[in-house]
Amino acid sequence: MKKDVQVLVDKGEMLPLMEEFYTIQGEGYHKGTAAYFVRIGGCDVGCHWCDVKESWNANLHPPTETSKIIENAKTYSDTIVVTGGEPLTWDMTRLTEGLKAENMQVHIETSGAYRLTGIWDWICLSPKKMKLPTQEVYEKADELKMIIYNKDDFRFAEEQAAKVNESCILYLQPEWSKRDKVVPEIVDYVMKNPKWKVSLQTHKYLNIP
């Protein structure tokens, strides 16, 4: 990346844009809601089951003017979901200020592993064992989405639930490739521990992005 471009990226005036698309939010509290997704490249958290590993290397995704991302987004929906990759790798201040100036509802999906930047109406926190969230994200998360891949993930989920604020909504979501095995375990767990709710990747069942 050229030095002058890198400076703009560091300021959040440009962002490595992987893709943007209008679809239905498939997961968590806002499932079923029409939303415009902005997927930002770059992530070093390294989940082995990640379904968008092509997002990891930010250098593969063209630095795009943040103002252009905002202009595109506002033509589709008043709900914008910023995801990745790990969007908090970058400074989200310019992007979210611009979206809020257009009266957008702005959501983020994050592992919480980096400093919280930006103005958010909804924070979906999905912690990962290899790089835990910052205290600020724990305190501000609106929903906690724990991905269940194996039995130890239930232990990890409880550990993380103890760190978020009291009003944070708690979700257990099956890792897609293991769903046939872990869905019955999740159902059983939620029935025994009703503070949790089940989240499914309904967009995959609907065969949409």
N, C-alpha and C positions, 0 to 999 in steps of 0.2 A: 504494500500500500504506500502511495506517495506520501511524503512527509506533510505536505499542506493538507491533503485529504485526511490523514491521521489526526491532525490537530482538530479538524472539524468534527470528526467522529468522537474524539475524546471530549469535546464540548457538548455532544449530543445534537449538533446541527446537521449531522449526517449519521445514518445508522446502517449497518449491514443488513439489508432487507432480503430475507430468504424467499418469502412469498406473502401474498395478501389475498384474501378471498372472503366472499360473503356466503354464510351458511347458517346452520342451526347449532347453537351451543349444545353439545351432546352430554356434558358431564356436570355433576355437582348441583348447586343451588339453582343456577339459571338455566338448567337443561330445558330444551324446547324453545328457547328464545332466539329469534333471529339476531345475528351479530356479525360484524365485520372483523375478521381475524387478521392481525398483523404479526407475522412470525419473524422475529429478529434472530439472525445468525450469531453463533458464538456460544459455546458452553464447554466448561472443563470439569463438570461434576461427574460425568462418565458412567451413567446408569447402563448396565449391560443389557437391560431389556428395553431401552429407549426405542420408540418407534419412529423417531425422526433423527437418526444419527447423522444424516447428511447436514443437519443444522449445526453440528459441533464446530466445524472449522469456519470461523468468520470470514476468512480470506476467500472463501468460495462464493460469497454473497456480496453483490455490488453495493458499495456505500451509496446510499440514496438520500437526497435532501429531505430532511424531516418535514419541511413545509409541503413537499409533494405527497408524502405519506398521508398527511393530514387532509390535503385536498381530495385525494382519492377516497379516503375513509368516509368523509362526510357526505359523499354522494350516495352511499349505500344504506347506512344505518345510523341510528342514534346510540347504539351500543357497540363499543369497540373493545375487543379482547386482545391484549398484547401478550404474546407468548413467545416460545423459543424452541430450541436453544434456551438460554437463560437470559431474559431481557435485562436483568439487573447487572449483568456484566457491563452495561453501558449506562450513561446518565440519561434517565428518562424524563428529566425536567422539561426540556423544550417540547418533546412530543406530547406530554400530557397537558402542559399549559396551553398548547395550540388546540388540542382536542377539546379541552374544557371551555376555551374561548368560543368554540362552535357549539356549545351546549351539549356535548357528547357525554354519555355515561361511559366511564373508562375503567375497565377491569384488567387485572394482571394475573397471569398464571406463573408462579415462580417457585423455585426450590428455597428461596430466601437466603441463599448462601452469601449474598453480597449486600452492601449498604443499600438501604431503601431510598431510592430517589423517585421523584414524580408525585403527582397528585392523583389519588386513586379512589374511586367510588366503591370498588370491591377488590379485595386481595384474596386470591385462592393460593394457599400455601401447601406445597407438596414436598415435605422434607425428604432428603436422601441421606442414607447412613454415612456416605463417604465425605459429605461436606454439609455440616449442620447449619440451620438458619441462624441469623443474627437475632439478638434479643429484641430489637425493634420490630422485626417482622413477626415474631411470636406475639408480641403485644398488640399488633395492629391487624392481624389476620382476621378476615371475616369467615372464611371456611378453611378447614384442615382436611386435605384429601390425601389419604394414605393408600398407597398402592400395595396390594397384597399379592406377593409372588410365592411365598412359602410361609410356614408356620411361625418362624421367627419374626415375621413382619407384624404379627399381632402384638408381640411384645414391644416392638419398636413403636407401633401406633400408640400404645398406651403411654409410653415414655414421652412421646411428642405431645399427646393430648394434655399431659400434665403441665406443659410449658406455655400453652396458648391462653388467651384471655377467656373469661367465663362465657362471653356471648358468642364465641367462635363455634360454628356448626361443624360437627365431626362426621366425616365420611370415610367408609372403607370401600375401595374400588379394586376389583380383580384385575390383575395384569392380563392383558388380552390373550396371550398365547397359553396361559394357564387357567383360563376362565372355567373350563369344564370341571377342573379339579377343585379350584378354590371357591367358586360361587357357593356350593353347599356349606363349606366351612364358614364363609362370611355370613350367610343367612343364619346359621346356628349361633355364631358369635354375637350378631346384632340382637337376636332374640334373647340371648342371655345378658347382653349389655346394651340396653336400649338407649343409652346416651348417644350411641353411634347410629348412623343411617347408611343405607347401601347406595353407592353410586355406580352406575353402569355407563359404559361408553356407547350411549344410544345411537350416536352418529354412525358407528360402525354397523349396527344392526339396520339402520336406515340406508346404509351404503351411500353416505354423503361425506364430504371432506371433514 
